[in-house]
């Protein structure tokens, strides 16, 4: 298990998305904490000049270097290397979750329980990967410059953005914005921590920390529920795939990869599910959705037509909405209109279906019907439940642009 975590840490430098997926599936929080503390120690402890020796240091010289490092470690204020990690745990990750919740993607409390430890683990290992090269350059070559720390901070922010994109399935732009806001909040938290002066030692008193834990023990323990259940489910699905007749295990793993935008792995799992059970519409539906996402529109039409033929009401009839969008992209406007009209008749308040139906009628020259669809789309977004509004508001913006194009 330790070797897997170490491999995932160093994989962040070459294949960050695959590494983040491994961390989410196999990562251990204790390893992330130890690794981040080690990197923080190396970055913050003053270094003896290792470049003063040519080649490897002699034994006596090496002993003096170790003694100098230890004395500097003893004299160092421990808060200087704990502070960045505390800022990640107490400000950085909670702030990103809070912004996500305020944006309409769920309840803050629920998201803290389901996502906090996963994101904290990814953030700690991202911080470790970003600042280990800084420590190496400082200790070996004596290089310590603001530009080096700025580059490490940018690398860290990029890794966190990829973590958010993988964990939440959000776009890279919104994930980068969240990571930047979280980073700004962490910097402000560190500044506030420095302003506290001697008061911070009282706040970090073991008695006060123990009292806080006793008061909120159940809440603290619940923070790990999401990570534990997610990793347990992943392990059980991997075990279930050993059964050559279990198509659902491959399908469920495919959904995990699809949410993380690891489309090649998702396609492999869905195709395996189809090979086991060719009469199941759901894998075809997801293969069609991935093809749509990747702009492979002919493949999307093929898979979605197959899914619709197998199950007319697949995914609460969303198969017809996705088929209509795919037909629109291939300029099959009559087929698109037929599929989308069927979908809207069944689910008249879905903003995405109304938007694509409006676009289709614009291409068919039906201006009045298109206007009606765009207006209904905007109204459907306004009346959507609060937790869903953030996911569908883009269809209102695009419908508004469509209305302007009709004038």
N, C-alpha and C positions, 0 to 999 in steps of 0.2 A: 504493500500500500504506500509506504514511504517512497519507494522508487518510482511509482506512478505519479505521485505528487511532484517529485523533483523533475521528472521528465516533462510534466505539464508546464512547470515553471519555465524551463528553458525552451520549450516549444513556443512560448509566447513571442520569442524573437523571430521565428521563421514562419510559423503558421498560427497566428494569434486566434483565429476563429475556432480552429480545431482544438487548440489548447484550452480556450474558455469552455468549450463543450465538455472537455474532459474534466475540468475543474468543477463544473456544475454537477457532473455525473459521479465523479470519484473523489472530489476534493475533500480535505479534512480541515476544519477550522483551526485546530491546534497547530497544524503544519504551517498554515498561512500566517498565524500570529508569530510563531518562532522565526520563520523566514523573514518577515517584515521587521521584527526586533533585531535580528542579526544584521540586516542591511542598514537599519537606522543606526545601530552601534558603529558600524564601519564608516558611515557617512559623518557622524557627529563627533566621534572621538578624535582628538588631535593626533596626527600621525607623525611618527619619527621619519626622518628622511631616508627612505629605503634606497634612493638613488645614489647615496654617498659611497656605496660599495660597488666595485666592478665584479660582475658575475654574482655567484651565490655568496651570501655572507658566511664568514668563518663562524665556527661554533660559539666562540666567546662573543663575537659581534652579534650573533643571532640572539644569544641570551640577554645581552644588553637591550636589544630592540624589544624583546618580549617584556622585560622588566619595565622599560619606559612606557610601553603600551598599557601595562597593568596599572602603573602608578597614575597615568592619565585617566584610566577608567575609574579608579577609586576616587580621584579628585573631581570627576565630572558630575555635574548636576543631572541626575537621572531624568528629570522632567524634560530635558532638551531632546532626548531621543524617544521618550514616550509621547510627547506632545503631538507630533505629526500623526501617529497612529490613533491617538485619542481623538484627534480632529476628524479622521476618517470614520471612526466608529460612532462618534456623537454628533457630528455635523454633516459631513460629506454625504454619507449614504442616507441618513434620515431626510436630509433636505431634498435629495433627488426623488425619493419616494413621495415626499409631501407635495412637490411640484407636480409629479405625475398624478397624484390623487386630486389635487385642486383642478387639474386640467380636465377632470371628468372620467378618469380611467378606473375609479374604484374608491373604496374607503381607505383612509390612511391606516387605520388599525388593522384591517384585513391584509393590506399590502405589506405592512411591517411583519406580520406573522408569516406570510407566505414567501416574501422575497428578501427580507433584511439580511439574514445570514448568508444567503447565496451571493448577494451583491457585495456584502462586506468581505467575504472570502475572495471574490474576484478582485475587489479593490486592493486588498492587502497584497495579493500576489502581483497585481499590476504595479503597485508601488515598489515592491521588491525588484521586479524585473526592470523598472525604470531607473532605480537608483543604485543597483549593483554595479553597473558600468562606471557610475560616478565614483563610487568607493574604490573600484579597482584602479581607475586612472589617478585618483588622489594618492592612494597608498603606494602604487608602483612608480608613477612618474612625477608625483608632486603637483599634478594639474588640478587646480581648484578655482574655477572662474564662474561668474554669474551666467555666462552663456551656456556652460555645461549644465548647470542646474535648470536653466530655462528649457534646454532641449529635453532633459529628463522629464520635466513637468509636462511638456507637450506630448511626449511619448506616453506618459501615464494617462493623460486625458484621452488620448486616442484609444488606448487599451480599455479604459472604462467605457468609452462610447461603444466599442465593439461588444463589451460585456452586456450593456443595456440592450443593444440591438439583438443579441443572442437570447438573453433571458426574457425580454418582453416582445420580441418580434417587431419592434418599432423601426421606423426609417432611420437611416444613418444620420441624416441631418438633425432630426429631433433628438436622437441619442447624443450626438455631439453637443447640442445646445444644453441638454440636461447635465452632461458631464462638466461643461464649462461653468454652469451656474453652481453646481455642487462644489467645484474647485474654488470658486470665488467665496462661497459660504465657508469652506474650510479655512481659507486664508483669514477671513474676518474672525472666525472662531479662535484661531491661533493668536491673532492680534489682541483680542479680548482677554485671552488667557495670559498674555504677557502683561497686560495692563493691571491684572489682578494683584500682581506682586506677591507679597507674603501670604495673602488670603488664599491663594491657590493650594498651599500646603494644608490648610484646614479643610478645604473642599475635598482633598485627596486623602484625608485621614482614614485609616483602616476602619475605625469605629463608625464613621459617617457612611463609608461605602457599604459596610456590613448592614447598617440600619436601612440604607436604601434598598439593598438586595432583599432584606427580610420583608420590607414593605411591598415591594413589587416582584417578589419571587416568581409568582405564577405567570406574570407578564413576561419576565425574562425567559423563563423556560419555554413559553409558547413561541418565542422568536425562532426556535429551531424546528418547529413542527413542519413548516413548509419544505425546508431543505431535507429533513429526514424522510418525509413521506415521498418527496420527488425522487430521491436517490433509491429508496426502497422499491418504488414502482419500476424504476429503470432496471434495477437488478432482476426483478421478477419477470419483466418482459424479455430480458435477455435469456433467462432460463427457459421461458416458454417457447422461444424460437427454436429450441432443440427438438421440439415436437414437429415433425415434417408436415403435419396436417393442421397446424395452428396458424391460420392466416391472420387472425385478429392481432396476435402478438406483433407480427411484422407491420401490420397497419398502424397499430398504436405507436410503435417506434418511429414509423414514418411521419406521423403527426408531430412527434417531438422534434425531429430533424427539420420538418417543414416550418414549424414556428421559429426555429433558430436560423432559418434561411440557409440551411445546409442542404441545398436542393439535390445534389448528386446522391447523397446518402438517403434522402427521403425517397427519391425515385427508385433506388435499388430496393428499398423496403416495400414500396407500393407494388412494384413489378413482381416481387416475390409473392406478395399477397394475392395478386391476380393469377399467378402461376398455380397457386394452391387452390384457390376458389375463383374460378372465372365468372361465376354468376353473382358475385358481390359487386354492387354498384359503387360503393364508397371509394375503393382504391382508384377506380377509373375517374371518379369525380376529382379526387385530389391530384391525380396526374394531370388532369385538364387544367386545374387551377395553377399548378406549377408552370405548365406550358404557357398559360396566359401571363403569368408574372415574368417569364423569360422571353416574352414576345414571340413564342413559337405557336402562332395562331392556328395553323392547319392541324398541328398535333393536338392543340386544345379542342378544336371542333371534333376531331375524331374521338378523343377520350370522353368528352362530354355527351356526344351523341350516344356512345355506347352506354354510359351511365344512365342516361334518360330512358334508353330502351330497356335496361334491366330494372330500373325503379323510377316510375313516373314522379314520385314524390321524394326523391333522394335529397337528404339534407334540408328537410322542410321546403321542398320544391326549389331550392336555390340552384339546383342543376340547370333549370330553365333560364334563370338570370345569367348564370355564367356562360351558358351556351349562346344566349342572345348577344352578350358582350363579345364572345369569340367570333360569332358570325358577323357582327358589325365590323370588327377589325379586319375581316377578310372580304369586306364589301358585299356580303350576302345580306343586303338590307331587308329583303322580304322575309327571309328565314329568321333574321334577328327580330323583326317586328312580331312575327308569329310567336316565337319563344318568349319574348318579353311581355307581350300582351297576356299570354297564358299565366306567366308568373305574377304580374301585377293584379290580375283578376283574383288570384289566390291570396296574395299578400299585398294589398293596396297601399300600405303605409311604409314600405321599405324604400328608403331614399336612394339606395344604389340602383335598384331596379327601375325606379321612376326616372332617374338621370339617364341611364342607358336607353330607355325607351324614348325619352325626349331627343337624345342625340340621333337615334335611328330615324325618327320622324322628320328631323331636320334634313337628313340625307335623302329621305323620300320626297321631300318638298311639302310635307304636311305641317305648315307653320303653326296653325292654330292648335293642333293636337300636341305639337312639341311644346308650345307655350304652356299648355295645360299641364303637361307632365313636369316641366321645370318648376312651375308654381307649386304643384303638389309635393314635389321633392323638398322644396324649401320649407313648406308647412310641416312636412313629416319630420324634418330635422328639428324644427322649433318645438314640436310636441313630443319628441323622443324623451325617454327617461334620462335623468341627469347622468347616470353612469355610462350611458351609451352615446350621449351627445358628442363627446370628443372623438369617437370612432367614426361618426357619420357626417361631421360638419363639413368635411371636404366636398361632399356631394352637393351641399347647399351652395358653397362658393362656386363650384363649377356650373351649377344650374343657373346661378346669377349671371355668370359670364355667358352662358348659352342664351339667356333672355336678352342680354345686351346685343348679342349677335343677330337676333331676330328683328331688331328695330331698324 
